[in-house]
Amino acid sequence: AGTQASAPRMPSRSSSSSTLVPGWLAGTFAGGLLVHCCFIPLWVGCIVPPFLAVYLLFCGGLRMLAGLALIGLIVYLDFGITVRWRPWFMRLIYELNMTRYYSRCELRGALDAVKT
């Protein structure tokens, strides 16, 4: 019988082990802001390289070759590299508690028009 690899588990928030984040930053607005400052630019900016590559393809000449190289790089990064799961990184993000950035979360506007 073969062995099955177990799926990575989220670190427990109630663990008594040492934390990665200083107490004044863990679970505060500043911690949430720090996580947002790291991840939001990556999330928003991830669309730029594919659009730039397509633009360069239609420019012709050497720019077309640069566009092809950029597409090759994007494909390699998407399918050629496997990033290992790092428990310490997940614990860091979890301890910073990105939800503390928001004082409250609510839906506003014409909610009657929203079909459920």
ZADO-1210 file (C-alpha; in nm, 4 decimals, padded with zeros to 6 digits):
<atoms>
<atom x="00.0000" y="00.0000" z="00.0000" code="ALA" pos="1"/>
<atom x="00.1284" y="00.3478" z="-00.0863" code="GLY" pos="2"/>
<atom x="00.1452" y="00.6390" z="00.1488" code="THR" pos="3"/>
<atom x="-00.0533" y="00.9512" z="00.0864" code="GLN" pos="4"/>
<atom x="00.0990" y="01.2920" z="00.1352" code="ALA" pos="5"/>
<atom x="-00.0935" y="01.4947" z="00.3883" code="SER" pos="6"/>
<atom x="-00.2181" y="01.8365" z="00.2877" code="ALA" pos="7"/>
<atom x="-00.0513" y="02.1347" z="00.4542" code="PRO" pos="8"/>
<atom x="-00.2417" y="02.2604" z="00.7559" code="ARG" pos="9"/>
<atom x="-00.2904" y="02.6175" z="00.8614" code="MET" pos="10"/>
<atom x="-00.0906" y="02.7039" z="01.1720" code="PRO" pos="11"/>
<atom x="-00.2950" y="02.7159" z="01.4872" code="SER" pos="12"/>
<atom x="-00.3600" y="03.0601" z="01.6274" code="ARG" pos="13"/>
<atom x="-00.3931" y="02.9198" z="01.9757" code="SER" pos="14"/>
<atom x="-00.0520" y="02.7570" z="01.9776" code="SER" pos="15"/>
<atom x="00.1702" y="02.8473" z="02.2686" code="SER" pos="16"/>
<atom x="00.4845" y="02.8513" z="02.0559" code="SER" pos="17"/>
<atom x="00.6777" y="03.1702" z="02.0011" code="SER" pos="18"/>
<atom x="00.5379" y="03.4154" z="01.7519" code="THR" pos="19"/>
<atom x="00.7150" y="03.5589" z="01.4520" code="LEU" pos="20"/>
<atom x="00.5595" y="03.9027" z="01.4917" code="VAL" pos="21"/>
<atom x="00.6296" y="04.1495" z="01.7747" code="PRO" pos="22"/>
<atom x="00.3385" y="04.1911" z="02.0136" code="GLY" pos="23"/>
<atom x="00.2745" y="04.5526" z="01.9157" code="TRP" pos="24"/>
<atom x="00.2248" y="04.4459" z="01.5525" code="LEU" pos="25"/>
<atom x="00.0443" y="04.1119" z="01.5850" code="ALA" pos="26"/>
<atom x="-00.3283" y="04.1358" z="01.5229" code="GLY" pos="27"/>
<atom x="-00.3326" y="04.5164" z="01.4965" code="THR" pos="28"/>
<atom x="-00.4267" y="04.7681" z="01.2306" code="PHE" pos="29"/>
<atom x="-00.0552" y="04.8193" z="01.1572" code="ALA" pos="30"/>
<atom x="-00.0084" y="04.4450" z="01.0980" code="GLY" pos="31"/>
<atom x="-00.3058" y="04.4373" z="00.8631" code="GLY" pos="32"/>
<atom x="-00.1727" y="04.7419" z="00.6796" code="LEU" pos="33"/>
<atom x="00.1685" y="04.5793" z="00.6416" code="LEU" pos="34"/>
<atom x="00.0160" y="04.2676" z="00.4834" code="VAL" pos="35"/>
<atom x="-00.1939" y="04.4826" z="00.2514" code="HIS" pos="36"/>
<atom x="00.1114" y="04.6883" z="00.1495" code="CYS" pos="37"/>
<atom x="00.2898" y="04.3662" z="00.0510" code="CYS" pos="38"/>
<atom x="00.0124" y="04.1755" z="-00.1239" code="PHE" pos="39"/>
<atom x="-00.2135" y="04.4353" z="-00.2888" code="ILE" pos="40"/>
<atom x="00.0586" y="04.5712" z="-00.5248" code="PRO" pos="41"/>
<atom x="00.1464" y="04.2138" z="-00.6247" code="LEU" pos="42"/>
<atom x="-00.2176" y="04.1291" z="-00.6862" code="TRP" pos="43"/>
<atom x="-00.2897" y="04.4473" z="-00.8845" code="VAL" pos="44"/>
<atom x="00.0413" y="04.4485" z="-01.0732" code="GLY" pos="45"/>
<atom x="00.0328" y="04.0851" z="-01.1835" code="CYS" pos="46"/>
<atom x="-00.1646" y="04.1787" z="-01.4942" code="ILE" pos="47"/>
<atom x="00.1063" y="04.4154" z="-01.6262" code="VAL" pos="48"/>
<atom x="00.3597" y="04.1605" z="-01.7647" code="PRO" pos="49"/>
<atom x="00.1098" y="03.9730" z="-01.9881" code="PRO" pos="50"/>
<atom x="-00.0286" y="04.2964" z="-02.1318" code="PHE" pos="51"/>
<atom x="00.3211" y="04.4326" z="-02.1843" code="LEU" pos="52"/>
<atom x="00.4220" y="04.1120" z="-02.3635" code="ALA" pos="53"/>
<atom x="00.1238" y="04.1304" z="-02.6003" code="VAL" pos="54"/>
<atom x="00.1923" y="04.4990" z="-02.6667" code="TYR" pos="55"/>
<atom x="00.5560" y="04.4239" z="-02.7483" code="LEU" pos="56"/>
<atom x="00.4517" y="04.1444" z="-02.9866" code="LEU" pos="57"/>
<atom x="00.2581" y="04.3932" z="-03.1962" code="PHE" pos="58"/>
<atom x="00.5377" y="04.6535" z="-03.1996" code="CYS" pos="59"/>
<atom x="00.7512" y="04.4430" z="-03.4343" code="GLY" pos="60"/>
<atom x="01.1269" y="04.4305" z="-03.4690" code="GLY" pos="61"/>
<atom x="01.3366" y="04.3691" z="-03.1618" code="LEU" pos="62"/>
<atom x="01.0428" y="04.4547" z="-02.9405" code="ARG" pos="63"/>
<atom x="00.8609" y="04.1513" z="-03.0781" code="MET" pos="64"/>
<atom x="01.1497" y="03.9332" z="-02.9632" code="LEU" pos="65"/>
<atom x="01.1352" y="04.0975" z="-02.6205" code="ALA" pos="66"/>
<atom x="00.7624" y="04.0195" z="-02.6102" code="GLY" pos="67"/>
<atom x="00.8289" y="03.6547" z="-02.6968" code="LEU" pos="68"/>
<atom x="01.0974" y="03.6363" z="-02.4290" code="ALA" pos="69"/>
<atom x="00.8602" y="03.7890" z="-02.1742" code="LEU" pos="70"/>
<atom x="00.5897" y="03.5370" z="-02.2638" code="ILE" pos="71"/>
<atom x="00.8451" y="03.2586" z="-02.2264" code="GLY" pos="72"/>
<atom x="00.9445" y="03.3925" z="-01.8855" code="LEU" pos="73"/>
<atom x="00.5815" y="03.4142" z="-01.7721" code="ILE" pos="74"/>
<atom x="00.5125" y="03.0569" z="-01.8838" code="VAL" pos="75"/>
<atom x="00.8280" y="02.9339" z="-01.7102" code="TYR" pos="76"/>
<atom x="00.7357" y="03.1113" z="-01.3860" code="LEU" pos="77"/>
<atom x="00.3799" y="02.9752" z="-01.3998" code="ASP" pos="78"/>
<atom x="00.4553" y="02.6148" z="-01.4900" code="PHE" pos="79"/>
<atom x="00.8266" y="02.5553" z="-01.4454" code="GLY" pos="80"/>
<atom x="00.8819" y="02.6539" z="-01.0847" code="ILE" pos="81"/>
<atom x="00.7336" y="02.4835" z="-00.7822" code="THR" pos="82"/>
<atom x="00.7389" y="02.6891" z="-00.4664" code="VAL" pos="83"/>
<atom x="00.7642" y="02.4818" z="-00.1525" code="ARG" pos="84"/>
<atom x="00.5041" y="02.5371" z="00.1187" code="TRP" pos="85"/>
<atom x="00.6597" y="02.7308" z="00.4039" code="ARG" pos="86"/>
<atom x="00.4779" y="02.7025" z="00.7383" code="PRO" pos="87"/>
<atom x="00.6643" y="02.9987" z="00.8880" code="TRP" pos="88"/>
<atom x="00.5382" y="03.2284" z="00.6105" code="PHE" pos="89"/>
<atom x="00.1787" y="03.1171" z="00.6579" code="MET" pos="90"/>
<atom x="00.2129" y="03.1673" z="01.0329" code="ARG" pos="91"/>
<atom x="00.3591" y="03.5161" z="00.9793" code="LEU" pos="92"/>
<atom x="00.0678" y="03.6247" z="00.7597" code="ILE" pos="93"/>
<atom x="-00.1811" y="03.4635" z="00.9957" code="TYR" pos="94"/>
<atom x="-00.0315" y="03.6387" z="01.3002" code="GLU" pos="95"/>
<atom x="-00.0316" y="03.9777" z="01.1294" code="LEU" pos="96"/>
<atom x="-00.4079" y="03.9276" z="01.0841" code="ASN" pos="97"/>
<atom x="-00.4867" y="04.1155" z="00.7673" code="MET" pos="98"/>
<atom x="-00.8544" y="04.1473" z="00.8673" code="THR" pos="99"/>
<atom x="-00.7589" y="04.4012" z="01.1371" code="ARG" pos="100"/>
<atom x="-00.7029" y="04.6556" z="00.8600" code="TYR" pos="101"/>
<atom x="-01.0801" y="04.6927" z="00.8320" code="TYR" pos="102"/>
<atom x="-01.2785" y="04.8464" z="01.1151" code="SER" pos="103"/>
<atom x="-01.5920" y="04.6801" z="00.9794" code="ARG" pos="104"/>
<atom x="-01.7094" y="04.5075" z="00.6678" code="CYS" pos="105"/>
<atom x="-02.0572" y="04.5747" z="00.5379" code="GLU" pos="106"/>
<atom x="-02.2569" y="04.5846" z="00.2182" code="LEU" pos="107"/>
<atom x="-02.4101" y="04.9177" z="00.1252" code="ARG" pos="108"/>
<atom x="-02.6068" y="05.0530" z="-00.1640" code="GLY" pos="109"/>
<atom x="-02.9070" y="04.9174" z="-00.3512" code="ALA" pos="110"/>
<atom x="-02.9119" y="04.5798" z="-00.1802" code="LEU" pos="111"/>
<atom x="-03.2736" y="04.5196" z="-00.2802" code="ASP" pos="112"/>
<atom x="-03.1593" y="04.5047" z="-00.6439" code="ALA" pos="113"/>
<atom x="-02.9135" y="04.2236" z="-00.5714" code="VAL" pos="114"/>
<atom x="-03.0571" y="03.8892" z="-00.6758" code="LYS" pos="115"/>
<atom x="-02.9748" y="03.5985" z="-00.4491" code="THR" pos="116"/>
</atoms>
